Amino acid sequence: MGKLAILLVGSTTRDEFADAVGTLERFGQVVRAADLAEATQLVAAGRVRPDLIVVAQAFPGQFRGDALERLCRAAPLSRLVGLLGSWCEGETRTGSPWPAAIRVYWHQWQPGAVRELERLAAGSGSTWSLPVTASEEERLLALAEQPIHRRQGRIGIWASQWAMLDWLQAACLRRGYTPLAMGPRRAAPAGELAAVIFDAADGPDWAVHSLEQLAAARPSVPIVALMDFPRAENHQRLFAAGAAAVLSKPLLLDDLFWQLDQFTSLTQTL
């Protein structure tokens, strides 16, 4: 795996950006700049020739469009990725999102961006390598062409809503897993489980309580929690309650199964 040259711009001390910064350091040499002006100076002086420019934006309008344009002109072959805070969630509707940039909210970074970084560092298969004119829909279509992997094992699905339970069961069956329904008013399945998918759909307080009970009952089973647009404090509470990973909804099924693969290694390519 090759090392990427990464230029990281913005304040990265916020809790919501901490995990993303850690993963960037795994995949390459990270050079940091406090703002776009400093980043442009670093590129112009030849101190970094970035494969990837990651701009951590906590709120809409934090960085001027003309300053971002100057940075992109200084590094025309670099891919621009916006690492976005929760305040930026409505920017595509009411703000001025950056043109030709890949937008990744902090709560989508793991595992979606990590998968792309793995492919980018390996030199093949990353949708971040598509032309800058590629839309989000075109990147999703490119992902759909990736090979499907068959899994094995029993996966518990804890969900209070029937629609979510049905969707996750169908997805697990298609990938080769044996899904077992769990949740309120359902008897706990007997036997070992490879992992549990926990849908935190009924509010953070209730979800934390239910997750604590589940983790206490299955202390050796990794639990992947799903939550709609979590905030940093929700993330921390779910991890403290026993989650091994927290994924944001809406999500790609490939991201979910990639995360499960980190806990189970029983895969074979179709």
N, C-alpha and C positions, 0 to 999 in steps of 0.2 A: 504494500500500500504506500503510495507516495504522500509526501507532506505538502499541504497546501500553504500558500502565502496568504494570510488573512489580515485585512485592515479592519479593525474594530473601532467604530466612532461613537462617541457619546458617553454618558454616565452609565457605568455598569455596576454601580454599587446598590442599586435597587433590588429588593428581594425577588421581584418577578423576573429579573434578568440573570440571576445567579447561576441557575442550572445551564442556561444557554451558553454563558461564558465558559463554564467548565467543559462543555462538550467541544467548543471551538478549539480549546487548547489541546484536546486529544487528537485532533485531526491536522494540526499544522502549527506553524510559527505565527503567533498573533502579535501584531504591532498595534498599539492603542493610540488613539487621538481623542482629545477632549471634545473637539468640535470639527466642523467641516473645513474650516480655514486651516487648522493644524494638519488635518488629513491631507489636504491638497498640497501643503508645503512638504510633507514627508514624501509624497509621490514625486513631486517636482524635483526634489533633491536626490532622488534615487535611493532613498533609505528603505523603500519597500516597493515591490512590483507585485501588487496583489492579484491573486487568482479570484479572490472574493472580497467584496467590501460589504461589511455588515454594519448597518447604522441602527443603533439602539435608540428608538424614539419613545419617550414615555407618554407624550400627549401630542395631539395634532398641532402643527405649526411650530413645533420646537425647532425645526431646522428650515431655513429659507430655501425655496426652490432654486433660486439663482446660484446660491452657494453649492447646492448639491449638483447642479449642472456643471459648474466649474470643476468639481471633483471628478465627475464622470468623463469630462473632456480630457482631464489629465491622465486618466486610466481607462481608455476606451475599450480595452479587452477584458476588463474585470466585470464580474457579475455582481449586480447590486441586490442586496437582500435587506429588507426592512425587518428588524426585530422589534415588534410593536407591543407597547403596554396596553393594559385594558382600556385606558381612556381613548385609544385609537380605534375601537371596534366599530364605530359608526362613521369613520372618516370617508369610506368609499361612497357613502350616501350624501353626507353633508359637508365634507371638506374637500381638500385638493390632494388626493393620493399621488404619490410619485409615479411618473410615467416609466415604463420599462423596468419596474422593480418587482421583485418577488416579495410578497407580503406574508410574514409569518408572525402570528401573535405568540407571545411568550408561552401561553398554555398549549400551543400546538407544536412547539419546538421538539418536544419529546413525545413520540418518536419520529414524527414526520421529517423534520429537518435533519435529524441524526441519520435517518436512512439515506437522504439525499447526499449528505456529507460523505457517508461511506462509499456510495457509488461514485461521487465526484473524485474522491481521493484515489479510488481504484481505476479511474479513467474510463468508465463505461456505465451506461444505463441511467445516468442522472437526468431528470427533467430540468434541472438547473443549467444543463448544457445546451438546452434548446435555444434557438435564436431569441434575442431580446424582445422580438415582436410576438412571441408565443403568448397566448392568453392562458388564464387559469384553466379554462376548459380544455385547451390543447394539452396542457401538462397532465391533466387528469386522464385524457385519452391515451397519452403515452404510457402512463402508469398501468392502464388496463391491459397493455400488451405484455406486461411482465409475466413470467411463468408462475403458475399456481403450484403451491407446495401442499402435499397431503400430510396431515398430522395424524397422531394417534393419541389416545388417552381420554379420560373422563374429565369433562369441564363442568363445574357448577355454574349456573347462571342465576344470580340473585336479582330479581326485578319485581317491583310491585305493580308495574303496568304490563298488561297482557301484550300490547303491541310490541313493546321493547323485548319482552321475553321471546315472543314468536320470531322476531327479526334475528335476534342473536342465536336462537336455536337453529334456524335455517342456515345461517352463516357458518356455524360450527359444523353442522352436518356436511355441508358442501366441502369443507376443508378436511374432513375425515375424523373430527373429534366426535365423541359421544356426549351430547349435552344433557345435563340433568337440572331440572327446574328447582329453584330454591326461592325463598322469600317469605313474607308474612303469610301466616295461615297455611304454609306448606310444610310437610314433614321433611326433615333433613335427610338427604340421600345417604344410604349406608355405603361403606367401603371408601377406598382411597380416591382422592381427586388430584389431578395434575395441577389445577389452578381453579380460581373462581373469578368470574366476571361480575362485579358488583355495580349495579346501576343506582347512583345516588340521585334519584329523580324527585324526591319529596322534601327538598329543603335541607340545608346543611346540618341543622341541629338533629333532626330525625335521622339523617343519613349517618352522622357520626355515631349516634347511639346504636343503630343497627349494625354498623361496621364493627364496632367494638365487640358486640356480642358474637358476630360471625368469626372474627379473628380469635377470640377466646376459645370458641368451639373447634376451630381448625388452625391451631397455632403454627403448624408446619406447612400450610398450604399458601402459596403466593396469591394475593388478591389484587386484581386490576380493577380500580374504581373508575367509573365514568361519571362526569358531571358537566352540565351545561355551562359553558363560559365561566369556569371557576375564577375566583379572585385568589390572590396570593395567600390570604389567610385561610381560605377554604382548602387550598392545597396542603398547607401545613397541618390543618386539623385532620384531614383524611389520612395523611401519612402517620400522624401521631396515633390515630385510631387503629392502625394496623394494615393500611394499604401498602403493597409493594410498589405500585405504580399508580399514577393518576393521569387519565387521558381526558381531553376536552371533547365534548360533543358540540356540534356535529363532527363526526370523525370518519376517516376512511377505514374500511374493514382491513385493508392491508396493514395499516398502522397498528390496529388492535392485535392482529395475528403476529406481526413482527414483535410486539411487546410480549405476547405469550411465549414466543420462541426464545426469549431471553430466560424464561423459567423452565421451559420444556425443550428438549433437543430431539424429540422423536419426529423428524421430518424426512420426507423424501420427495424429490422433484417428480411431478407428473410426466 
